[in-house]
Amino acid sequence: MKIWSDSFQDGTPIPGEFAFCVIDPSSHVKLSGNRNPHLAWGDVPEQTRSFALICHDVDVPSKADDLFKDDREIPATLPRVDFYHWVLIDIPASQRAIEAASFSKEVTPRGKNGPAAPNGTRQGINDYTGWFANDHDMNGDYFGYDGPCPPWNDSILHRYVFTLYALDFDRVPVEGKFSGPDVLKAIEGHVLAQARISGTFTLNPRLA
């Protein structure tokens, strides 16, 4: 199985229109278009009954000690953890593409509704749900896609991995406010094939 995008090439920077935030010289960052990128795939196993798509950032700082400090950067040596940006399941077996902005096209304070999504699909909550939990203006359940917004003082480019899974069942057995790890656990033993594409993003002017 293979996957590609008309929005960015594998291993290259993700354009700002697909990010949650972009660089602002006066205030470090500002909100951006937050559009989901285009994705397409092929060479699908004949037995495929549905697809699942997960996007996650593999380079999130494991500790918050140095976040958003003007006098320092987050060191590259700091261990990194995953941050889930999109969890989309029950994609029909006949589908071969997701159009840009078909699931997200702006930043929605307090999150987007879910889990029901277009074309009979379902979306889980992404990790902005936890990130904004204590923010009076932004807290809520963030279903679906919300794009890159790495710390503006991080010393490394962040990598965003979109992984498509071809599955041997029609409906992933998760309910309610499910997460990326919930889906990964539920599809164990049911993955016929998988393909991934990744892009990079930064809000650090030194790296941009």
C-alpha positions, 0 to 999 in steps of 0.5 A, a space after each residue: 500500500 502507498 500514500 501520498 499528498 498533493 499538499 506536501 511531499 514526504 519529508 518536506 515542510 507542511 505549508 502553514 495553511 495546514 497548521 494550527 499556528 504560524 510564526 508572527 514576529 510580534 507575538 511569536 505565533 498567530 492562528 492559521 488556516 488549520 485545514 486538513 491536508 489532501 491525502 490519497 492512497 493506492 495498492 490496497 489489499 483486496 480484503 480491505 473492509 475499512 481504513 483508519 488514519 492517524 496523524 501524530 507528532 513524534 517530537 513533543 517535549 517530554 517535560 515542560 520546563 523550558 517551554 515558551 521561554 524567551 531566553 532559551 531553546 528546548 534542547 534537542 537532547 530532551 526525550 520526546 513523546 507523541 502528540 495525536 493530531 488526527 484520529 479518523 476511523 471507519 473510512 469506507 474500503 472504496 475510498 481512495 482520497 481525502 480532499 484538503 479542508 474536507 474535515 477541518 478548515 479553521 481553528 475552532 475554539 473549544 474544539 469541533 464536534 464528534 465523533 460522527 464525521 463525513 461519509 460515515 466516518 468517525 473521529 476521535 479526540 486529539 491531544 489538544 483536548 488535554 493541552 487546553 483543558 485548563 484554558 478558559 477560552 479554549 477548553 473542550 473536546 477537540 474531535 478530528 484534525 487540528 494541525 501543527 503548533 509546536 513550541 516556538 522555542 524548540 530547537 528541532 523541527 517536529 515531524 508529523 506522521 500520517 499513517 493509513 491502516 487497511 483493516 479487515 473489519 468495517 467498524 473499529 470497536 471503539 465508542 465515545 471519546 476515543 483517542 489515538 492509543 485507543 484505536 491502535 489497541 483496537 486494531 491490533 491483529 486486524 491490520 492488512 497493510 499500512 502506509 505513512 507519509 510525514 512532513 515537518 513543521 516549526 514555529 522557531 524563526 531560526 529553523 524556518 
